[in-house]
Amino acid sequence: MEGEVLRDDQWEQIERFVPGGRKGKRGPRSDGRRFFDALLWIARSGARWRDLPERFGPYQRAKRRYYRWIEAGVFDRLFEAVSSDPDLEWAMIDATVMRAQAQAAGARRKKGGYEAQALGRSRGGFGTKLHAVVDALGLPVRFEIGPGQQNDMAPACPLVEGLAAGQVIADRAYDADRLHDVILDQGGELVIPPRRHRKYQHSYDKIAYKNRWGIEAFFAKLKQWRRIATRYDKIAANFLGFVKLAAIMLWLK
C-alpha cells in the first residue's frame, strides 16, 4: 500500500523528535521507525489494532505506545517541527465532517457525553467535525475537532489568531464581524463573500477566492486515510492523533 512505510529521507526529518530507540545494554530499547510504520499502516488501512501485521511487532505493544505518544504530546512536537515554515501568502479556513462508526459511540457515559469526545449528529449523520487552516500550498497549519453539529464559526477566531497571512480565504459561512476584526487587526486581507442578508455587501477579491480549492484538496487527501475518513476511536484524543499523523505525512511529502 502506497505510503505504508516511511522513506529514508522522511525518517531523517523526524528521527530526532521520536522518543526511544537509544541503545541500552541489550541493544536499542525500541525501534521507532518500525513503530511509526505500524501507525501508518493502521491509519491507511483503517484496520483494527489486532489486525496489525506481525512484521510490525505485537499489536498490544504498538497500541499502548500510541496512547503514550498522545499523552506525551509527541505528535504535537512532530507536527510543529515539520510545519515550521508555512507559505502564508494566503491561508484558507474551512470545516468538514467525518462520519463516525457505531462503535465510536462507546464513550458516551464519560463526563460531558458525546460532545466531550467531539461527537455529534448533524445533517450528514453522526460524526466529528474537523476545522482546519491550510497555507497557500494546501498544507495544514492549524486544526481542531468538535462535534458534528458544531457551527463552523465556533473555533474560527482562535484558529486564525496570530497567523500572519496576507489574505485569509473562506466561504460565506465565515462572514462574521468578529472574524473580520481578527484578520484586519493582524494586517491581513479578508477574502470572504458577504452573507446575503447583510445590508452592506462588502467587496472581496474574487480572483483570490478561487484559491479556496486548496483546502478542499487538503480534506480530500486527508480522507484517503481510512482511519480518518471514518472515525472508529471512542476517545477524541485518539482520533485526533491519527489526524495529526496524516498532517505530518502531508508535510513530509
C-alpha positions in Angstrom: 0.0 0.0 0.0 1.4 3.4 -1.0 2.6 5.4 2.0 2.6 2.4 4.3 6.2 2.9 5.3 8.5 5.9 5.6 11.1 6.7 3.0 14.6 7.2 4.3 14.5 11.0 3.7 11.2 11.3 5.6 12.6 9.3 8.6 15.7 11.6 8.6 13.5 14.6 9.1 11.7 13.3 12.1 14.1 10.8 13.7 15.5 13.2 16.3 12.0 14.0 17.5 10.9 10.4 18.0 11.3 9.2 21.6 13.0 5.9 22.4 15.5 4.0 20.3 18.6 4.9 22.4 20.9 2.0 22.9 21.0 0.1 26.2 22.9 -2.9 27.5 20.9 -5.2 25.3 20.8 -3.0 22.2 18.2 -0.4 21.1 15.2 0.0 23.6 12.7 0.3 20.7 12.5 0.6 17.0 10.9 4.0 16.5 10.8 3.7 12.7 9.1 0.4 12.7 6.5 1.7 15.2 5.9 4.8 13.0 5.4 2.5 10.0 2.9 0.5 12.1 0.9 3.6 12.8 0.9 4.5 9.1 -0.4 1.0 8.2 -3.3 1.4 10.8 -4.2 4.9 9.6 -4.1 4.0 5.9 -5.9 0.7 6.1 -8.5 1.6 8.8 -8.0 -1.8 10.3 -8.3 -2.8 14.0 -5.1 -2.9 16.1 -5.4 -6.6 16.4 -5.1 -6.9 12.6 -1.6 -5.3 12.6 0.8 -7.5 10.5 3.3 -9.4 12.5 6.2 -7.6 10.8 5.4 -4.6 12.9 5.6 -6.5 16.2 2.9 -7.3 18.8 -0.2 -5.1 18.3 -0.7 -4.7 22.0 2.7 -3.0 22.3 2.0 -0.7 19.4 -1.4 0.3 20.7 -0.1 1.1 24.2 2.8 3.1 22.7 0.4 5.1 20.5 -1.6 6.1 23.6 1.6 7.1 25.4 2.7 9.3 22.5 -0.7 11.1 22.6 -0.4 11.7 26.3 3.2 12.9 26.0 2.4 15.3 23.1 4.8 13.6 20.7 2.5 14.1 17.6 2.3 17.8 18.5 6.0 18.2 18.6 6.5 16.3 15.3 3.8 18.4 13.6 5.4 21.7 14.9 8.8 20.6 13.7 7.7 19.7 10.1 5.3 22.6 9.7 7.5 25.4 11.0 7.8 27.2 7.7 4.3 27.6 6.1 3.7 29.7 3.0 1.3 32.4 4.3 0.9 34.5 1.2 -2.6 33.4 1.9 -4.4 31.0 4.2 -7.7 29.1 3.9 -10.1 28.1 6.6 -13.0 25.6 6.4 -14.5 22.5 8.1 -15.6 19.1 7.1 -17.4 16.2 8.8 -16.0 12.7 9.3 -18.7 10.1 9.8 -18.4 8.0 13.0 -18.8 4.2 13.0 -21.2 3.0 15.6 -18.5 1.6 17.9 -17.1 5.2 18.3 -20.2 6.0 20.5 -19.0 3.7 23.3 -17.6 6.6 25.3 -21.0 8.3 25.8 -21.1 7.7 29.6 -17.9 9.7 30.2 -18.3 13.1 31.7 -19.8 15.5 29.1 -21.4 12.8 26.9 -20.9 12.7 23.2 -19.8 16.3 22.8 -16.9 15.8 25.2 -15.5 13.3 22.8 -16.1 15.6 19.7 -19.1 13.5 18.5 -22.5 14.8 17.5 -25.3 14.5 15.0 -25.6 16.8 12.0 -27.5 16.7 8.7 -24.6 14.5 7.5 -25.2 12.0 10.2 -23.3 11.1 13.4 -19.7 12.2 13.4 -16.9 14.6 14.1 -16.2 18.0 12.5 -12.7 18.9 11.6 -11.9 22.6 11.5 -8.7 23.4 9.7 -6.4 26.2 8.4 -4.1 25.5 5.5 -1.4 27.6 3.9 -1.1 28.7 0.2 0.3 25.3 -0.7 -2.7 23.5 0.8 -0.6 22.2 3.8 -2.2 22.1 7.3 -1.2 24.8 9.7 -3.8 24.5 12.4 -6.7 22.3 13.1 -9.0 21.1 15.8 -12.1 18.8 16.1 -15.6 19.3 17.5 -18.9 17.5 17.5 -20.5 17.1 14.1 -23.2 19.7 14.6 -20.7 22.4 15.7 -21.0 25.7 13.9 -18.1 26.4 11.5 -17.5 29.8 13.2 -17.2 28.4 16.7 -13.4 27.9 16.6 -12.6 30.2 13.7 -11.2 33.2 15.5 -8.7 31.2 17.7 -7.6 29.2 14.6 -6.5 32.4 12.8 -5.3 34.5 15.7 -1.6 35.3 15.5 -1.4 33.9 11.9 0.5 36.4 9.8 -1.3 35.6 6.5 -1.5 38.1 3.7 -5.0 37.0 2.9 -7.5 34.7 4.7 -9.9 32.9 2.3 -13.1 31.3 3.4 -16.7 30.8 2.2 -19.6 32.9 3.4 -20.3 30.7 6.4 -17.3 32.6 7.9 -18.7 36.1 7.2 -18.9 37.4 10.8 -17.7 40.7 12.2 -15.6 39.1 14.9 -13.6 37.1 12.4 -13.2 40.2 10.2 -11.8 42.1 13.1 -9.3 39.5 14.0 -8.0 39.3 10.4 -7.9 43.1 9.8 -6.2 43.8 13.2 -3.5 41.4 12.2 -2.9 43.3 8.9 -4.5 40.6 6.7 -7.0 40.9 3.9 -10.2 39.0 4.2 -11.4 37.2 1.1 -14.9 36.1 2.3 -18.1 36.6 0.3 -20.7 38.6 2.3 -23.8 36.8 3.6 -26.9 37.7 1.5 -28.8 39.3 4.4 -26.0 41.9 5.1 -27.1 45.5 4.5 -23.6 46.4 3.4 -22.3 43.9 0.8 -18.6 44.3 1.2 -16.3 43.7 -1.8 -13.7 40.9 -1.9 -11.1 39.6 -4.2 -13.0 37.2 -6.4 -9.8 36.1 -8.2 -8.1 35.3 -5.0 -11.2 33.4 -3.8 -10.7 30.8 -6.5 -7.7 29.6 -4.5 -10.1 28.2 -1.9 -9.8 24.8 -3.7 -6.6 24.3 -1.7 -8.4 23.5 1.5 -10.9 21.2 -0.3 -7.9 19.4 -1.8 -6.5 19.0 1.7 -9.7 17.5 3.1 -9.8 15.1 0.1 -6.2 14.0 0.8 -7.0 13.6 4.5 -9.9 11.3 3.8 -7.7 8.9 1.8 -6.6 7.8 5.2 -9.4 5.3 6.1 -8.9 5.6 9.9 -9.8 9.3 9.5 -12.4 9.2 6.8 -14.4 7.0 9.2 -14.0 7.5 12.9 -13.6 4.3 14.9 -12.0 5.7 18.0 -14.2 6.3 21.1 -11.8 8.9 22.6 -11.4 12.3 20.8 -7.7 12.5 21.5 -7.1 9.0 20.0 -8.9 10.0 16.8 -7.1 13.4 16.7 -3.8 11.5 16.9 -4.4 9.9 13.6 -5.3 13.3 12.1 -2.0 14.7 13.3 -0.2 11.7 11.9 -1.7 12.3 8.4 -0.9 16.0 8.7 2.7 15.2 9.4 2.9 12.9 6.4 1.4 15.6 4.1 4.3 17.9 5.2 6.8 15.2 4.7 5.7 14.5 1.1 
